[in-house]
Amino acid sequence: MLGFIVYLVVIGLVAGFIARAVVPGKDSLSVGGTILLGIVGSFVGGFLGYVLTHHDANDGAFQASGIIGSILGSIVALLVYRAVTGRGHRHVL
């Protein structure tokens, strides 16, 4: 269990950092927020992988993914976060 938590934190940090670097715009996320973004992205990537391939159907739809799935899931999660909070949009008067 402890190994899985360390795995999530490390993958979360890497995936969250790469997602923030790839998606243009300024984010005011802290290191903890970046890790959380990556962890959420890992589960989003695992869900998308399950929906698309039905691989590992015994594990169910709620599972963590590898680094590539985590990065892709983090990008999706960051875009959804920005859409919900309204960040990244400039209002022109």
TAQUI-V166352 format. One record per backbone hydrogen bond with DSSP energy under -1.0 kcal/mol. NH is the residue of the N-H (numbers start at 1). CO is the residue of the C=O. If there is no record, write none. Layout:
((NH	CO) (NH	CO))
This chain:
((5	1) (6	2) (7	3) (8	4) (9	5) (10	6) (11	7) (12	8) (13	9) (14	10) (15	11) (16	12) (17	13) (18	14) (19	15) (20	16) (21	17) (22	18) (23	19) (34	30) (35	31) (36	32) (37	33) (38	34) (39	35) (40	36) (41	37) (42	38) (43	39) (44	40) (45	41) (46	42) (47	43) (48	44) (49	45) (50	46) (51	47) (52	48) (53	49) (54	50) (59	56) (63	61) (70	66) (71	67) (72	68) (73	69) (74	70) (75	71) (76	72) (77	73) (78	74) (79	75) (80	76) (81	77) (82	78) (83	79) (84	80) (85	81) (86	82))
